Amino acid sequence: MTNTPERPSYEQARDELVDVVRRLEAGGVTLEESLQLWERGEELARVCQEWLDGARARLEAAAPGQDGTEE
C-alpha cells in the first residue's frame, strides 16, 4: 500500500483519528460538526485498518511455512 496525496500514512491517519476522538469527547461542537467528525473518524479508522491488514499480509508472506520451510 502506498502513500498518495489522498491517502495519509498510517501514522498520519492515526494521529488525526486521535484528534477527532479528542474533539468529539470534548463536546462543544454542533450536531452537524459532530456528524462530520464521526464520518471522518470512520474513514480514518478504515485507512488505519487497511494499513495494518497490508502489514499483516506482508509479514505472513515473508514468514516461513507451518512446517518450518518457506512456502
PDB file of N, CA, C and O in Angstrom:
ATOM      1  N   MET A   1       0.857  -1.169   0.000  1.00  0.00           N
ATOM      2  CA  MET A   1       0.000   0.000   0.000  1.00  0.00           C
ATOM      3  C   MET A   1       0.902   1.230   0.000  1.00  0.00           C
ATOM      4  O   MET A   1       1.813   1.340   0.820  1.00  0.00           O
ATOM      5  N   THR A   2       0.651   2.130  -0.898  1.00  0.00           N
ATOM      6  CA  THR A   2       1.493   3.299  -0.996  1.00  0.00           C
ATOM      7  C   THR A   2       0.787   4.515  -0.445  1.00  0.00           C
ATOM      8  O   THR A   2      -0.441   4.583  -0.394  1.00  0.00           O
ATOM      9  N   ASN A   3       1.595   5.469  -0.035  1.00  0.00           N
ATOM     10  CA  ASN A   3       1.076   6.720   0.494  1.00  0.00           C
ATOM     11  C   ASN A   3       0.901   7.687  -0.667  1.00  0.00           C
ATOM     12  O   ASN A   3       1.884   8.077  -1.298  1.00  0.00           O
ATOM     13  N   THR A   4      -0.322   8.075  -0.956  1.00  0.00           N
ATOM     14  CA  THR A   4      -0.602   9.030  -2.017  1.00  0.00           C
ATOM     15  C   THR A   4      -1.099  10.316  -1.376  1.00  0.00           C
ATOM     16  O   THR A   4      -1.437  10.319  -0.192  1.00  0.00           O
ATOM     17  N   PRO A   5      -1.152  11.406  -2.131  1.00  0.00           N
ATOM     18  CA  PRO A   5      -1.636  12.660  -1.543  1.00  0.00           C
ATOM     19  C   PRO A   5      -3.030  12.535  -0.934  1.00  0.00           C
ATOM     20  O   PRO A   5      -3.341  13.217   0.043  1.00  0.00           O
ATOM     21  N   GLU A   6      -3.880  11.661  -1.507  1.00  0.00           N
ATOM     22  CA  GLU A   6      -5.233  11.492  -0.972  1.00  0.00           C
ATOM     23  C   GLU A   6      -5.249  10.541   0.225  1.00  0.00           C
ATOM     24  O   GLU A   6      -6.159  10.598   1.052  1.00  0.00           O
ATOM     25  N   ARG A   7      -4.257   9.678   0.317  1.00  0.00           N
ATOM     26  CA  ARG A   7      -4.234   8.641   1.343  1.00  0.00           C
ATOM     27  C   ARG A   7      -3.114   8.944   2.334  1.00  0.00           C
ATOM     28  O   ARG A   7      -1.937   8.928   1.974  1.00  0.00           O
ATOM     29  N   PRO A   8      -3.486   9.221   3.581  1.00  0.00           N
ATOM     30  CA  PRO A   8      -2.444   9.507   4.573  1.00  0.00           C
ATOM     31  C   PRO A   8      -1.679   8.246   4.953  1.00  0.00           C
ATOM     32  O   PRO A   8      -2.163   7.130   4.765  1.00  0.00           O
ATOM     33  N   SER A   9      -0.486   8.439   5.485  1.00  0.00           N
ATOM     34  CA  SER A   9       0.258   7.310   6.029  1.00  0.00           C
ATOM     35  C   SER A   9      -0.501   6.784   7.245  1.00  0.00           C
ATOM     36  O   SER A   9      -1.424   7.430   7.740  1.00  0.00           O
ATOM     37  N   TYR A  10      -0.104   5.615   7.715  1.00  0.00           N
ATOM     38  CA  TYR A  10      -0.738   5.063   8.904  1.00  0.00           C
ATOM     39  C   TYR A  10      -0.620   6.037  10.076  1.00  0.00           C
ATOM     40  O   TYR A  10      -1.591   6.301  10.785  1.00  0.00           O
ATOM     41  N   GLU A  11       0.586   6.563  10.261  1.00  0.00           N
ATOM     42  CA  GLU A  11       0.833   7.462  11.391  1.00  0.00           C
ATOM     43  C   GLU A  11       0.006   8.739  11.283  1.00  0.00           C
ATOM     44  O   GLU A  11      -0.531   9.216  12.282  1.00  0.00           O
ATOM     45  N   GLN A  12      -0.099   9.295  10.074  1.00  0.00           N
ATOM     46  CA  GLN A  12      -0.910  10.496   9.886  1.00  0.00           C
ATOM     47  C   GLN A  12      -2.382  10.215  10.181  1.00  0.00           C
ATOM     48  O   GLN A  12      -3.046  10.999  10.860  1.00  0.00           O
ATOM     49  N   ALA A  13      -2.887   9.094   9.667  1.00  0.00           N
ATOM     50  CA  ALA A  13      -4.288   8.736   9.890  1.00  0.00           C
ATOM     51  C   ALA A  13      -4.553   8.498  11.371  1.00  0.00           C
ATOM     52  O   ALA A  13      -5.566   8.948  11.906  1.00  0.00           O
ATOM     53  N   ARG A  14      -3.640   7.789  12.032  1.00  0.00           N
ATOM     54  CA  ARG A  14      -3.803   7.513  13.461  1.00  0.00           C
ATOM     55  C   ARG A  14      -3.809   8.801  14.274  1.00  0.00           C
ATOM     56  O   ARG A  14      -4.651   8.982  15.154  1.00  0.00           O
ATOM     57  N   ASP A  15      -2.873   9.693  13.980  1.00  0.00           N
ATOM     58  CA  ASP A  15      -2.798  10.949  14.724  1.00  0.00           C
ATOM     59  C   ASP A  15      -4.041  11.805  14.520  1.00  0.00           C
ATOM     60  O   ASP A  15      -4.555  12.405  15.465  1.00  0.00           O
ATOM     61  N   GLU A  16      -4.524  11.858  13.270  1.00  0.00           N
ATOM     62  CA  GLU A  16      -5.743  12.623  13.018  1.00  0.00           C
ATOM     63  C   GLU A  16      -6.947  11.973  13.697  1.00  0.00           C
ATOM     64  O   GLU A  16      -7.826  12.667  14.207  1.00  0.00           O
ATOM     65  N   LEU A  17      -6.985  10.646  13.703  1.00  0.00           N
ATOM     66  CA  LEU A  17      -8.074   9.945  14.370  1.00  0.00           C
ATOM     67  C   LEU A  17      -8.082  10.247  15.868  1.00  0.00           C
ATOM     68  O   LEU A  17      -9.145  10.448  16.455  1.00  0.00           O
ATOM     69  N   VAL A  18      -6.913  10.280  16.480  1.00  0.00           N
ATOM     70  CA  VAL A  18      -6.812  10.634  17.900  1.00  0.00           C
ATOM     71  C   VAL A  18      -7.382  12.033  18.124  1.00  0.00           C
ATOM     72  O   VAL A  18      -8.100  12.263  19.097  1.00  0.00           O
ATOM     73  N   ASP A  19      -7.065  12.968  17.226  1.00  0.00           N
ATOM     74  CA  ASP A  19      -7.572  14.332  17.347  1.00  0.00           C
ATOM     75  C   ASP A  19      -9.090  14.375  17.187  1.00  0.00           C
ATOM     76  O   ASP A  19      -9.775  15.091  17.917  1.00  0.00           O
ATOM     77  N   VAL A  20      -9.611  13.609  16.234  1.00  0.00           N
ATOM     78  CA  VAL A  20     -11.061  13.563  16.016  1.00  0.00           C
ATOM     79  C   VAL A  20     -11.761  13.049  17.280  1.00  0.00           C
ATOM     80  O   VAL A  20     -12.759  13.624  17.716  1.00  0.00           O
ATOM     81  N   VAL A  21     -11.242  11.980  17.859  1.00  0.00           N
ATOM     82  CA  VAL A  21     -11.841  11.418  19.075  1.00  0.00           C
ATOM     83  C   VAL A  21     -11.778  12.433  20.211  1.00  0.00           C
ATOM     84  O   VAL A  21     -12.746  12.599  20.953  1.00  0.00           O
ATOM     85  N   ARG A  22     -10.643  13.107  20.346  1.00  0.00           N
ATOM     86  CA  ARG A  22     -10.490  14.119  21.404  1.00  0.00           C
ATOM     87  C   ARG A  22     -11.527  15.216  21.237  1.00  0.00           C
ATOM     88  O   ARG A  22     -12.144  15.644  22.213  1.00  0.00           O
ATOM     89  N   ARG A  23     -11.724  15.675  20.001  1.00  0.00           N
ATOM     90  CA  ARG A  23     -12.691  16.742  19.746  1.00  0.00           C
ATOM     91  C   ARG A  23     -14.118  16.278  20.024  1.00  0.00           C
ATOM     92  O   ARG A  23     -14.921  17.032  20.574  1.00  0.00           O
ATOM     93  N   LEU A  24     -14.432  15.050  19.649  1.00  0.00           N
ATOM     94  CA  LEU A  24     -15.779  14.533  19.918  1.00  0.00           C
ATOM     95  C   LEU A  24     -16.022  14.389  21.417  1.00  0.00           C
ATOM     96  O   LEU A  24     -17.096  14.725  21.916  1.00  0.00           O
ATOM     97  N   GLU A  25     -15.014  13.886  22.129  1.00  0.00           N
ATOM     98  CA  GLU A  25     -15.166  13.704  23.572  1.00  0.00           C
ATOM     99  C   GLU A  25     -15.267  15.029  24.314  1.00  0.00           C
ATOM    100  O   GLU A  25     -15.938  15.114  25.343  1.00  0.00           O
ATOM    101  N   ALA A  26     -14.612  16.056  23.807  1.00  0.00           N
ATOM    102  CA  ALA A  26     -14.626  17.358  24.467  1.00  0.00           C
ATOM    103  C   ALA A  26     -15.981  18.039  24.343  1.00  0.00           C
ATOM    104  O   ALA A  26     -16.351  18.864  25.178  1.00  0.00           O
ATOM    105  N   GLY A  27     -16.723  17.683  23.285  1.00  0.00           N
ATOM    106  CA  GLY A  27     -18.022  18.304  23.071  1.00  0.00           C
ATOM    107  C   GLY A  27     -17.865  19.742  22.602  1.00  0.00           C
ATOM    108  O   GLY A  27     -16.790  20.149  22.160  1.00  0.00           O
ATOM    109  N   GLY A  28     -18.928  20.493  22.702  1.00  0.00           N
ATOM    110  CA  GLY A  28     -18.886  21.893  22.324  1.00  0.00           C
ATOM    111  C   GLY A  28     -18.958  22.137  20.828  1.00  0.00           C
ATOM    112  O   GLY A  28     -18.726  23.257  20.374  1.00  0.00           O
ATOM    113  N   VAL A  29     -19.277  21.102  20.051  1.00  0.00           N
ATOM    114  CA  VAL A  29     -19.447  21.284  18.610  1.00  0.00           C
ATOM    115  C   VAL A  29     -20.911  21.028  18.265  1.00  0.00           C
ATOM    116  O   VAL A  29     -21.634  20.354  18.999  1.00  0.00           O
ATOM    117  N   THR A  30     -21.320  21.574  17.146  1.00  0.00           N
ATOM    118  CA  THR A  30     -22.706  21.395  16.732  1.00  0.00           C
ATOM    119  C   THR A  30     -22.953  19.941  16.327  1.00  0.00           C
ATOM    120  O   THR A  30     -22.018  19.159  16.157  1.00  0.00           O
ATOM    121  N   LEU A  31     -24.209  19.607  16.179  1.00  0.00           N
ATOM    122  CA  LEU A  31     -24.576  18.266  15.731  1.00  0.00           C
ATOM    123  C   LEU A  31     -23.980  17.996  14.354  1.00  0.00           C
ATOM    124  O   LEU A  31     -23.441  16.916  14.111  1.00  0.00           O
ATOM    125  N   GLU A  32     -24.073  18.966  13.458  1.00  0.00           N
ATOM    126  CA  GLU A  32     -23.529  18.798  12.110  1.00  0.00           C
ATOM    127  C   GLU A  32     -22.019  18.577  12.163  1.00  0.00           C
ATOM    128  O   GLU A  32     -21.497  17.707  11.466  1.00  0.00           O
ATOM    129  N   GLU A  33     -21.313  19.359  12.985  1.00  0.00           N
ATOM    130  CA  GLU A  33     -19.867  19.178  13.124  1.00  0.00           C
ATOM    131  C   GLU A  33     -19.545  17.810  13.722  1.00  0.00           C
ATOM    132  O   GLU A  33     -18.584  17.161  13.308  1.00  0.00           O
ATOM    133  N   SER A  34     -20.342  17.374  14.688  1.00  0.00           N
ATOM    134  CA  SER A  34     -20.144  16.057  15.291  1.00  0.00           C
ATOM    135  C   SER A  34     -20.297  14.954  14.255  1.00  0.00           C
ATOM    136  O   SER A  34     -19.509  14.009  14.230  1.00  0.00           O
ATOM    137  N   LEU A  35     -21.303  15.070  13.405  1.00  0.00           N
ATOM    138  CA  LEU A  35     -21.515  14.076  12.352  1.00  0.00           C
ATOM    139  C   LEU A  35     -20.353  14.062  11.374  1.00  0.00           C
ATOM    140  O   LEU A  35     -19.906  12.995  10.955  1.00  0.00           O
ATOM    141  N   GLN A  36     -19.863  15.236  11.010  1.00  0.00           N
ATOM    142  CA  GLN A  36     -18.722  15.309  10.096  1.00  0.00           C
ATOM    143  C   GLN A  36     -17.474  14.699  10.731  1.00  0.00           C
ATOM    144  O   GLN A  36     -16.722  13.981  10.072  1.00  0.00           O
ATOM    145  N   LEU A  37     -17.260  14.988  12.013  1.00  0.00           N
ATOM    146  CA  LEU A  37     -16.120  14.405  12.721  1.00  0.00           C
ATOM    147  C   LEU A  37     -16.252  12.892  12.793  1.00  0.00           C
ATOM    148  O   LEU A  37     -15.278  12.170  12.576  1.00  0.00           O
ATOM    149  N   TRP A  38     -17.450  12.411  13.098  1.00  0.00           N
ATOM    150  CA  TRP A  38     -17.678  10.967  13.183  1.00  0.00           C
ATOM    151  C   TRP A  38     -17.377  10.292  11.840  1.00  0.00           C
ATOM    152  O   TRP A  38     -16.702   9.265  11.787  1.00  0.00           O
ATOM    153  N   GLU A  39     -17.887  10.884  10.763  1.00  0.00           N
ATOM    154  CA  GLU A  39     -17.646  10.317   9.432  1.00  0.00           C
ATOM    155  C   GLU A  39     -16.158  10.316   9.097  1.00  0.00           C
ATOM    156  O   GLU A  39     -15.647   9.350   8.531  1.00  0.00           O
ATOM    157  N   ARG A  40     -15.467  11.396   9.444  1.00  0.00           N
ATOM    158  CA  ARG A  40     -14.030  11.452   9.193  1.00  0.00           C
ATOM    159  C   ARG A  40     -13.317  10.395  10.033  1.00  0.00           C
ATOM    160  O   ARG A  40     -12.393   9.738   9.554  1.00  0.00           O
ATOM    161  N   GLY A  41     -13.741  10.232  11.269  1.00  0.00           N
ATOM    162  CA  GLY A  41     -13.152   9.215  12.136  1.00  0.00           C
ATOM    163  C   GLY A  41     -13.340   7.816  11.574  1.00  0.00           C
ATOM    164  O   GLY A  41     -12.422   6.998  11.625  1.00  0.00           O
ATOM    165  N   GLU A  42     -14.516   7.535  11.040  1.00  0.00           N
ATOM    166  CA  GLU A  42     -14.774   6.233  10.427  1.00  0.00           C
ATOM    167  C   GLU A  42     -13.835   6.005   9.247  1.00  0.00           C
ATOM    168  O   GLU A  42     -13.276   4.918   9.098  1.00  0.00           O
ATOM    169  N   GLU A  43     -13.660   7.020   8.414  1.00  0.00           N
ATOM    170  CA  GLU A  43     -12.767   6.912   7.260  1.00  0.00           C
ATOM    171  C   GLU A  43     -11.319   6.688   7.715  1.00  0.00           C
ATOM    172  O   GLU A  43     -10.614   5.846   7.160  1.00  0.00           O
ATOM    173  N   LEU A  44     -10.889   7.432   8.711  1.00  0.00           N
ATOM    174  CA  LEU A  44      -9.519   7.287   9.218  1.00  0.00           C
ATOM    175  C   LEU A  44      -9.304   5.899   9.826  1.00  0.00           C
ATOM    176  O   LEU A  44      -8.249   5.294   9.640  1.00  0.00           O
ATOM    177  N   ALA A  45     -10.303   5.399  10.550  1.00  0.00           N
ATOM    178  CA  ALA A  45     -10.194   4.057  11.126  1.00  0.00           C
ATOM    179  C   ALA A  45     -10.072   3.013  10.014  1.00  0.00           C
ATOM    180  O   ALA A  45      -9.320   2.047  10.151  1.00  0.00           O
ATOM    181  N   ARG A  46     -10.804   3.202   8.916  1.00  0.00           N
ATOM    182  CA  ARG A  46     -10.727   2.284   7.780  1.00  0.00           C
ATOM    183  C   ARG A  46      -9.337   2.326   7.150  1.00  0.00           C
ATOM    184  O   ARG A  46      -8.774   1.287   6.807  1.00  0.00           O
ATOM    185  N   VAL A  47      -8.790   3.524   7.000  1.00  0.00           N
ATOM    186  CA  VAL A  47      -7.448   3.676   6.425  1.00  0.00           C
ATOM    187  C   VAL A  47      -6.423   2.971   7.318  1.00  0.00           C
ATOM    188  O   VAL A  47      -5.564   2.241   6.824  1.00  0.00           O
ATOM    189  N   CYS A  48      -6.515   3.188   8.621  1.00  0.00           N
ATOM    190  CA  CYS A  48      -5.587   2.532   9.550  1.00  0.00           C
ATOM    191  C   CYS A  48      -5.702   1.016   9.442  1.00  0.00           C
ATOM    192  O   CYS A  48      -4.685   0.322   9.413  1.00  0.00           O
ATOM    193  N   GLN A  49      -6.917   0.496   9.383  1.00  0.00           N
ATOM    194  CA  GLN A  49      -7.118  -0.945   9.283  1.00  0.00           C
ATOM    195  C   GLN A  49      -6.536  -1.493   7.993  1.00  0.00           C
ATOM    196  O   GLN A  49      -5.953  -2.577   7.988  1.00  0.00           O
ATOM    197  N   GLU A  50      -6.686  -0.764   6.906  1.00  0.00           N
ATOM    198  CA  GLU A  50      -6.113  -1.209   5.633  1.00  0.00           C
ATOM    199  C   GLU A  50      -4.583  -1.273   5.712  1.00  0.00           C
ATOM    200  O   GLU A  50      -3.972  -2.215   5.206  1.00  0.00           O
ATOM    201  N   TRP A  51      -3.968  -0.267   6.347  1.00  0.00           N
ATOM    202  CA  TRP A  51      -2.512  -0.298   6.525  1.00  0.00           C
ATOM    203  C   TRP A  51      -2.109  -1.506   7.360  1.00  0.00           C
ATOM    204  O   TRP A  51      -1.151  -2.200   7.020  1.00  0.00           O
ATOM    205  N   LEU A  52      -2.825  -1.764   8.444  1.00  0.00           N
ATOM    206  CA  LEU A  52      -2.500  -2.896   9.314  1.00  0.00           C
ATOM    207  C   LEU A  52      -2.708  -4.224   8.597  1.00  0.00           C
ATOM    208  O   LEU A  52      -1.897  -5.140   8.737  1.00  0.00           O
ATOM    209  N   ASP A  53      -3.782  -4.333   7.836  1.00  0.00           N
ATOM    210  CA  ASP A  53      -4.029  -5.557   7.071  1.00  0.00           C
ATOM    211  C   ASP A  53      -2.916  -5.791   6.049  1.00  0.00           C
ATOM    212  O   ASP A  53      -2.469  -6.921   5.858  1.00  0.00           O
ATOM    213  N   GLY A  54      -2.472  -4.713   5.393  1.00  0.00           N
ATOM    214  CA  GLY A  54      -1.384  -4.826   4.434  1.00  0.00           C
ATOM    215  C   GLY A  54      -0.084  -5.258   5.095  1.00  0.00           C
ATOM    216  O   GLY A  54       0.659  -6.077   4.553  1.00  0.00           O
ATOM    217  N   ALA A  55       0.183  -4.700   6.270  1.00  0.00           N
ATOM    218  CA  ALA A  55       1.397  -5.082   7.002  1.00  0.00           C
ATOM    219  C   ALA A  55       1.322  -6.547   7.419  1.00  0.00           C
ATOM    220  O   ALA A  55       2.315  -7.268   7.324  1.00  0.00           O
ATOM    221  N   ARG A  56       0.157  -6.993   7.879  1.00  0.00           N
ATOM    222  CA  ARG A  56      -0.014  -8.387   8.284  1.00  0.00           C
ATOM    223  C   ARG A  56       0.213  -9.326   7.090  1.00  0.00           C
ATOM    224  O   ARG A  56       0.875 -10.356   7.214  1.00  0.00           O
ATOM    225  N   ALA A  57      -0.344  -8.954   5.945  1.00  0.00           N
ATOM    226  CA  ALA A  57      -0.177  -9.784   4.749  1.00  0.00           C
ATOM    227  C   ALA A  57       1.296  -9.877   4.358  1.00  0.00           C
ATOM    228  O   ALA A  57       1.770 -10.948   3.980  1.00  0.00           O
ATOM    229  N   ARG A  58       2.013  -8.774   4.447  1.00  0.00           N
ATOM    230  CA  ARG A  58       3.446  -8.789   4.113  1.00  0.00           C
ATOM    231  C   ARG A  58       4.216  -9.678   5.076  1.00  0.00           C
ATOM    232  O   ARG A  58       5.100 -10.428   4.664  1.00  0.00           O
ATOM    233  N   LEU A  59       3.879  -9.595   6.369  1.00  0.00           N
ATOM    234  CA  LEU A  59       4.557 -10.437   7.361  1.00  0.00           C
ATOM    235  C   LEU A  59       4.259 -11.912   7.121  1.00  0.00           C
ATOM    236  O   LEU A  59       5.155 -12.753   7.194  1.00  0.00           O
ATOM    237  N   GLU A  60       3.012 -12.217   6.837  1.00  0.00           N
ATOM    238  CA  GLU A  60       2.641 -13.611   6.582  1.00  0.00           C
ATOM    239  C   GLU A  60       3.325 -14.141   5.327  1.00  0.00           C
ATOM    240  O   GLU A  60       3.726 -15.304   5.281  1.00  0.00           O
ATOM    241  N   ALA A  61       3.459 -13.291   4.305  1.00  0.00           N
ATOM    242  CA  ALA A  61       4.122 -13.713   3.079  1.00  0.00           C
ATOM    243  C   ALA A  61       5.615 -13.944   3.305  1.00  0.00           C
ATOM    244  O   ALA A  61       6.217 -14.788   2.642  1.00  0.00           O
ATOM    245  N   ALA A  62       6.209 -13.209   4.224  1.00  0.00           N
ATOM    246  CA  ALA A  62       7.636 -13.330   4.479  1.00  0.00           C
ATOM    247  C   ALA A  62       7.953 -14.418   5.502  1.00  0.00           C
ATOM    248  O   ALA A  62       9.099 -14.859   5.597  1.00  0.00           O
ATOM    249  N   ALA A  63       6.959 -14.851   6.263  1.00  0.00           N
ATOM    250  CA  ALA A  63       7.183 -15.850   7.317  1.00  0.00           C
ATOM    251  C   ALA A  63       7.329 -17.241   6.704  1.00  0.00           C
ATOM    252  O   ALA A  63       6.712 -17.544   5.682  1.00  0.00           O
ATOM    253  N   PRO A  64       8.141 -18.077   7.328  1.00  0.00           N
ATOM    254  CA  PRO A  64       8.243 -19.458   6.849  1.00  0.00           C
ATOM    255  C   PRO A  64       6.907 -20.190   7.039  1.00  0.00           C
ATOM    256  O   PRO A  64       6.071 -19.790   7.849  1.00  0.00           O
ATOM    257  N   GLY A  65       6.733 -21.261   6.276  1.00  0.00           N
ATOM    258  CA  GLY A  65       5.514 -22.069   6.373  1.00  0.00           C
ATOM    259  C   GLY A  65       5.376 -22.730   7.726  1.00  0.00           C
ATOM    260  O   GLY A  65       6.279 -22.650   8.559  1.00  0.00           O
ATOM    261  N   GLN A  66       4.268 -23.372   7.945  1.00  0.00           N
ATOM    262  CA  GLN A  66       3.963 -24.039   9.213  1.00  0.00           C
ATOM    263  C   GLN A  66       4.982 -25.118   9.573  1.00  0.00           C
ATOM    264  O   GLN A  66       5.246 -25.353  10.752  1.00  0.00           O
ATOM    265  N   ASP A  67       5.554 -25.773   8.566  1.00  0.00           N
ATOM    266  CA  ASP A  67       6.485 -26.871   8.833  1.00  0.00           C
ATOM    267  C   ASP A  67       7.929 -26.393   8.968  1.00  0.00           C
ATOM    268  O   ASP A  67       8.855 -27.202   9.013  1.00  0.00           O
ATOM    269  N   GLY A  68       8.116 -25.057   9.033  1.00  0.00           N
ATOM    270  CA  GLY A  68       9.451 -24.519   9.213  1.00  0.00           C
ATOM    271  C   GLY A  68      10.182 -24.242   7.919  1.00  0.00           C
ATOM    272  O   GLY A  68      11.314 -23.758   7.940  1.00  0.00           O
ATOM    273  N   THR A  69       9.548 -24.545   6.779  1.00  0.00           N
ATOM    274  CA  THR A  69      10.163 -24.237   5.497  1.00  0.00           C
ATOM    275  C   THR A  69       9.433 -23.065   4.873  1.00  0.00           C
ATOM    276  O   THR A  69       8.288 -22.766   5.211  1.00  0.00           O
ATOM    277  N   GLU A  70      10.114 -22.418   3.968  1.00  0.00           N
ATOM    278  CA  GLU A  70       9.453 -21.306   3.290  1.00  0.00           C
ATOM    279  C   GLU A  70       8.501 -21.851   2.242  1.00  0.00           C
ATOM    280  O   GLU A  70       8.778 -22.862   1.596  1.00  0.00           O
ATOM    281  N   GLU A  71       7.378 -21.172   2.082  1.00  0.00           N
ATOM    282  CA  GLU A  71       6.390 -21.610   1.097  1.00  0.00           C
ATOM    283  C   GLU A  71       6.745 -21.108  -0.260  1.00  0.00           C
ATOM    284  O   GLU A  71       6.027 -21.376  -1.224  1.00  0.00           O
TER     285      GLU A  71
END
